[in-house]
Amino acid sequence: MNEVIRAEFLKLRTTRMFYGNALATLAFVPLFVAIAIQTAGDDGGGAALDTSEGLRSVLSAASSGSLMVLMIGIMVMAGEFRHNTATSTFLVTPDRRRVVGAKLIASTLVGVGLAMPTSVLSLAIAVPWLAAKDVTVDVLSAEVGLILLAAIAATALYALIGVGVGSLIRNQTAAVVAVLVWILVAENALVSFMPEVGRWLPGVATDALTGLGTPSYGLLPAWGAGLLLGAYGLAFAAAGIRFVVRRDVA
Amino acid sequence: MTSIEVQGLTKRFGDVVAVDNLSFEVARGSVTGFLGPNGSGKTTTLRMLLGLVAPTAGSATIAGSSYRQLADPLRHVGAVLESTNFHPGRRARDHLRVLCVAAGIAVSRVDEVLREVGLADVGARRVKGFSLGMRQRLGLAAALLGEPEVLILDEPANGLDPEGVHWLRRFLCSYADRGRTVLVSSHLLAEVAQTVDDVVIIAAGRLITQSSLADLANRATPGVWVRSPQAPALREALAARDVVAEVKGADTMVALATTTDTVGLIAAGAGVVIYEMTARRFDLEELFLELTTTAGGIR
């Protein structure tokens, strides 16, 4: 199994897509910090910067990698079908559960590996900026620790969802479009039509977990949202494994 | 000894029966041509043999076990399927490195196989810049990584230029000379006739015949192809000596079941001028066409 996981890492490292995504993720961090700080307080409509909600929304920039990791997860699996490399992958490792399992593990580790520098970068940008606005942040506090832990968890769980989606929708472009439509359109529409369902949707749960965005409807507590997102991740992963094992690779 | 065994293999895609109760064997150490027209089920059969497509019924085994049961499949079986199995942005060497790592094969094999297929100089290039012929060679390199005793190739000559086909032919012969088994599919018998010992011919998913190439050749009528300005006179002279001849054109004919010596002697005796004379052993391609169209039908 170790060999299959190592091979998955090598696959990621030997294409440019991976480095592009990682760089884009890091580039989003200052942008998200800036947006959160500019929209904070009474003029911007967000929570004041010296409240814990305000801090949470600024440091939620640490989870900016989740969307990119979702895309990486999709490409790691659907890309095998797009470029027909699934054939040689399954010839080397005929037990497809091991292949999908290795992709889930490798992508999750990539998620963790990306969320750590984004966390550090968020702090590095936010702390001096907030200090300039006379808001002191205790970097070593449990509050900050929990926010960043939530960011890392969300990013890692998005890897599971991504690999799952990439297994279920083997057309890579269709998978990416489906995910974007869900995040940008479908989920918002569902939330406005059925607000009571909203909190159980993955995107809203992510907001509740990381503090990204400031929705007006009721959210689950962060720990509950974390568990819910974990359940989504495992469900997508399990469905993906089942689907890939059964399908013919023609 | 049997290396590959296919038993009652069947694959249905909805209402379409792609492979229909197919059985054949490939002897260890032989080069076997797996032949059939396009769409006759060759690729589906090979993909079932390699565990990529699940059969509706029947079994396909390599050295007694199904592909999915092989512990280190790359060390037993090398497969070259279609030539598009590469990520275009990945370097050729990296593609092979990934396979080595996943298969637990020493990465030092990468440079060895690149040399073996003549791609040593372009290993550091990204695959998107590769010609079809280079992709076929890279696919072959991947198949050779584990030094397998069985090589399975699906239409490997597709897209190769004549030089590439020649190279491939020599490569397969030298590979088989080391006592290894090769199963190579093609829709052209002539393409593999110089390479294979045995043939398995299918059409419309069904087995038409399995035999050695020599036996197949014997099934085609041997004869002597003659070009002469006095074809009718020669035909009479041959008939007088009980040699049947078929007229094929104004000045050409084929004398059946005889030798060039006999035809030459009869022609000399009858004072007939001969411009050209060839022993016509068999025409495999004609026979192949006849077998696959009359027995199985074309889709």
Interface residues (C-beta under 8 A of the other chain):
Chain A: E3 V4 R6 A7 L10 K11 T14 T15 R16 M17 G79 H83 N84 T85 T87 S88 T89 F90 L91 V92 T93 P94 D95 R246 D248 V249 A250
Chain B: T43 T44 R47 L50 G51 L52 V53 A54 Y67 R68 L70 P73 L74 A79 L81 E82 T84 N85 F86 H87 P88 G89 R90 R91 D94 H95 R97 V98 L99 V101 A102 A103 G104 A142
